[in-house]
Amino acid sequence: MIATDQIRGPARRARLGRATAYRARRRGRLDAPGLRPLLPTLPPPEPGALLELPEIVTPFVMEAQAGALRAVGQLRSRLLRDKRRLIVEIHAESVRVVTQYDVRAEPSPAALARYGETVGGWRADAELCRARATALTHEANQRLACYWDAVWLTVQTARAEERRLAAQARRARERARTPQPAQTPDAPPAPAWAPTAWAPTAGGPTAGEPAQPPFTARPAHWLPGRVTLDATWDDVDAWLLTGGTPAPSPPAHARTRAVARALEILDTQSRRDGAGAPAGHRPRPAADQQGGIR
């Protein structure tokens, strides 16, 4: 059973630091006036529809992307440096597995098990590195979210203030055009603090004028410059095929064929006694079955 206190600690550490979030929001407030023309005033979308907002690349976005790319690259290079002996061992064992299965046509479960243990160690370390790289991209996206929240809030607040001032000026003009009611001699004068009566005119706020769209937070789907891992992280085994050089799909001439074939044998090898035995399998001699050959 997972206790609650075991979750709160990682959750607190996963939050963006206050200083980092403050700097991102401050930068967003400073950049908002220049980005305002790029954020058009759109009508409220229909329920379930998404606002089509532009993709904007600012210096802050480029800074966040470059920082995440650098950190992810350092993680990858550190993994390849620390596991270089393991990579060399996988290449050597791949040649033995291919020789045993394809050249000699004599499957060796023990050799394949040792090879699988080595490859499993590499995959576990690579997936751990991939998880750390994903966490770095999430941190960069948190910074971008703070930045764009500040930009959106500043622009929308300025527009709402302008709409308020324009409506106030329009009401003042309408009150000036509306004739004041005549006062009878017996009627006491209206106090100075009393509001001036005015009649609603066509186009006024009480004559069917459409209300201003309510202020909303930044659309969740709008995050220009969102940082994601590149395609080379989708298949960490591809790094073995090219000797550690990251490539999304290495061409045939750049692959280490022994490693590619050995990984294929490892992933597709079925049980010796089950259905679908490999074509190169042949029954062991009687002496071997009796334990004379190990």
C-alpha positions in Angstrom: 0.0 0.0 0.0 1.3 3.4 -0.9 1.0 6.0 1.9 0.0 9.5 1.2 3.2 10.9 2.6 5.1 8.9 -0.1 3.4 10.9 -2.8 3.5 14.5 -1.4 7.3 14.6 -1.3 7.8 13.9 -5.0 4.8 16.1 -5.9 6.3 19.0 -4.0 9.7 18.5 -5.7 8.0 18.3 -9.1 6.6 21.8 -8.8 8.5 24.6 -10.4 10.5 26.7 -8.0 9.1 30.0 -6.9 12.0 32.0 -8.2 11.9 30.3 -11.6 8.1 30.8 -11.9 8.4 34.4 -10.8 11.0 35.2 -13.5 9.0 33.5 -16.2 5.8 35.4 -15.2 7.7 38.7 -15.0 9.2 38.1 -18.5 5.7 37.4 -19.8 4.3 40.7 -18.4 7.2 42.6 -20.0 6.7 40.9 -23.4 2.9 41.2 -23.4 2.6 44.7 -24.9 4.6 43.7 -27.9 2.7 40.4 -28.3 -0.7 42.0 -28.1 -1.1 42.6 -31.8 -0.5 38.9 -32.4 -3.3 37.9 -30.1 -6.5 38.8 -32.0 -9.8 39.2 -30.1 -11.7 36.2 -31.1 -15.4 35.5 -30.3 -16.3 32.9 -27.7 -16.0 29.5 -29.3 -18.9 27.1 -29.4 -19.0 24.4 -26.7 -16.3 21.9 -27.3 -14.5 24.1 -30.0 -10.9 25.2 -29.7 -9.6 28.7 -30.2 -7.3 28.9 -33.2 -4.5 31.0 -31.8 -1.2 31.7 -33.6 2.1 30.0 -32.9 4.5 32.6 -31.5 8.2 32.1 -31.0 9.8 34.7 -28.6 13.3 34.9 -27.3 12.1 33.4 -24.0 10.6 30.4 -25.9 13.8 29.9 -27.7 15.7 30.1 -24.4 13.5 27.4 -22.8 13.8 25.2 -25.9 17.6 25.5 -26.1 18.0 24.9 -22.3 15.9 21.7 -22.5 17.7 20.5 -25.6 21.1 21.0 -24.0 20.0 19.2 -20.8 18.6 16.3 -22.7 21.7 16.1 -24.9 23.9 16.0 -21.8 21.8 13.1 -20.3 22.2 11.1 -23.5 26.0 11.7 -23.7 26.4 10.8 -20.1 24.5 7.6 -20.6 26.6 6.6 -23.6 29.8 7.5 -21.7 28.9 5.6 -18.6 27.6 2.5 -20.4 30.2 2.3 -23.1 31.6 -1.0 -21.8 28.1 -2.4 -21.8 27.6 -1.3 -25.4 30.9 -2.9 -26.4 29.8 -6.1 -24.6 26.5 -6.1 -26.4 28.2 -5.8 -29.8 30.5 -8.7 -28.9 27.7 -10.9 -27.7 25.6 -10.1 -30.7 28.3 -11.6 -33.0 28.3 -14.8 -30.9 24.5 -15.1 -30.9 24.3 -14.6 -34.7 27.1 -17.1 -35.3 25.4 -19.7 -33.0 21.9 -19.2 -34.5 22.5 -18.3 -38.2 25.9 -19.7 -39.1 26.0 -22.9 -37.0 22.2 -23.2 -36.9 22.5 -24.5 -33.3 20.3 -22.5 -30.9 21.9 -22.0 -27.5 19.3 -20.9 -24.8 22.1 -20.3 -22.3 24.0 -17.9 -24.6 20.7 -16.2 -25.6 19.8 -15.8 -21.9 23.2 -14.2 -21.1 22.7 -11.9 -24.1 19.2 -11.0 -23.0 20.5 -10.1 -19.5 23.0 -7.7 -21.0 20.5 -6.2 -23.3 18.0 -5.9 -20.5 20.5 -4.0 -18.4 21.0 -1.5 -21.3 17.3 -1.1 -21.8 16.7 -0.5 -18.1 19.4 2.2 -18.0 18.2 3.8 -21.2 14.6 3.9 -20.1 15.7 5.5 -16.8 17.6 8.2 -18.8 14.5 8.6 -21.0 12.3 9.2 -17.9 14.7 11.9 -16.7 14.7 13.5 -20.1 10.9 13.6 -20.1 11.0 15.2 -16.7 13.2 17.9 -18.1 10.8 18.6 -20.9 7.9 18.9 -18.4 9.9 21.4 -16.4 10.5 23.5 -19.5 6.8 23.3 -20.4 6.0 24.5 -16.8 8.2 27.6 -17.4 6.4 28.2 -20.7 3.0 27.8 -19.1 3.9 30.5 -16.5 5.2 32.7 -19.2 2.2 32.5 -21.5 -0.2 32.7 -18.5 1.3 36.1 -17.7 1.2 37.2 -21.4 -2.5 36.2 -21.7 -3.5 37.7 -18.4 -1.7 41.0 -19.1 -3.2 41.4 -22.6 -6.7 40.4 -21.6 -6.6 42.7 -18.6 -5.6 45.6 -20.7 -8.3 44.9 -23.2 -10.9 44.6 -20.4 -9.8 47.9 -19.0 -10.1 49.6 -22.4 -13.6 48.2 -22.9 -14.6 49.5 -19.4 -13.3 53.0 -20.2 -15.0 53.0 -23.6 -18.3 51.9 -22.1 -18.0 54.5 -19.4 -17.3 57.3 -21.9 -20.3 56.1 -24.0 -22.6 56.3 -21.1 -21.3 59.8 -20.3 -22.1 60.9 -23.8 -25.6 59.4 -23.6 -26.3 61.2 -20.4 -25.1 64.5 -21.9 -27.5 64.0 -24.9 -30.5 63.1 -22.7 -32.6 66.1 -21.7 -32.9 66.8 -18.0 -36.5 66.6 -16.6 -38.0 70.0 -15.8 -38.4 70.7 -12.1 -41.7 72.2 -10.8 -41.5 75.1 -8.4 -42.8 72.9 -5.5 -40.4 70.1 -6.2 -37.2 70.2 -4.1 -34.0 70.4 -6.0 -32.2 67.1 -6.6 -29.2 66.6 -4.4 -25.8 66.8 -5.9 -25.0 63.2 -5.2 -28.1 61.9 -7.0 -27.3 60.2 -10.4 -28.6 61.8 -13.5 -31.4 60.0 -15.2 -30.9 58.8 -18.7 -33.0 57.0 -21.2 -31.7 53.8 -22.9 -30.8 54.4 -26.5 -30.4 52.0 -29.4 -27.1 50.2 -29.1 -26.8 50.9 -25.4 -26.0 48.2 -22.9 -29.6 47.9 -21.9 -31.0 47.9 -25.4 -29.7 44.5 -26.5 -26.1 45.3 -26.9 -24.1 42.0 -26.8 -22.2 41.7 -23.6 -18.4 41.6 -23.7 -16.9 38.1 -23.7 -16.1 37.0 -20.2 -12.5 37.0 -19.1 -11.1 33.5 -19.4 -7.8 31.9 -18.5 -5.3 30.9 -21.2 -6.6 28.1 -23.3 -4.9 24.9 -22.1 -4.1 23.7 -25.7 -2.3 26.9 -26.5 1.3 26.7 -25.5 3.6 28.0 -28.2 7.1 26.4 -28.2 6.0 23.3 -26.3 9.1 21.1 -25.7 8.9 17.4 -26.5 11.5 14.7 -26.9 12.6 14.0 -30.5 12.0 10.7 -32.2 15.4 9.3 -31.3 14.1 8.7 -27.8 11.3 6.4 -29.0 13.6 3.5 -29.7 16.6 3.4 -27.5 17.8 0.1 -29.1 18.4 2.2 -32.3 21.4 3.7 -30.5 23.0 0.3 -30.4 22.5 -0.2 -34.2 24.7 2.8 -35.0 27.3 2.5 -32.3 25.7 5.1 -30.0 24.9 7.8 -32.7 21.3 8.9 -32.2 19.2 8.4 -35.3 15.4 7.9 -35.5 15.6 5.2 -38.1 19.2 4.3 -39.1 19.6 3.4 -42.8 20.6 -0.1 -43.7 24.2 0.8 -44.6 24.8 2.5 -41.2 23.5 -0.3 -39.0 25.5 -2.8 -37.2 24.0 -5.9 -38.8 25.1 -8.3 -36.1 23.4 -6.2 -33.4 20.2 -5.8 -35.4 20.0 -9.5 -36.1 20.8 -10.5 -32.5 18.1 -8.2 -31.2 15.6 -9.7 -33.7 16.5 -13.2 -32.5 16.2 -12.2 -28.9 12.8 -10.5 -29.4 11.3 -13.2 -31.6 12.8 -16.4 -30.1 10.0 -18.7 -28.9 10.3 -21.7 -26.6 12.2 -24.6 -28.0 9.4 -27.1 -27.3 6.5 -24.8 -28.3 5.0 -24.0 -31.6 6.8 -21.8 -34.1 10.3 -23.1 -33.5 12.9 -21.2 -35.5 13.8 -22.6 -38.9 17.4 -23.1 -38.0 16.5 -25.3 -35.1 17.5 -29.0 -35.3 17.1 -31.7 -32.6 20.0 -32.3 -30.3 21.9 -35.6 -30.6 21.1 -38.4 -28.2 24.3 -38.0 -26.3 23.5 -34.3 -25.9 20.0 -35.1 -24.5 21.5 -37.5 -22.0 23.7 -34.8 -20.6 27.0 -35.8 -22.2 27.4 -32.3 -23.8 26.7 -29.1 -22.0 
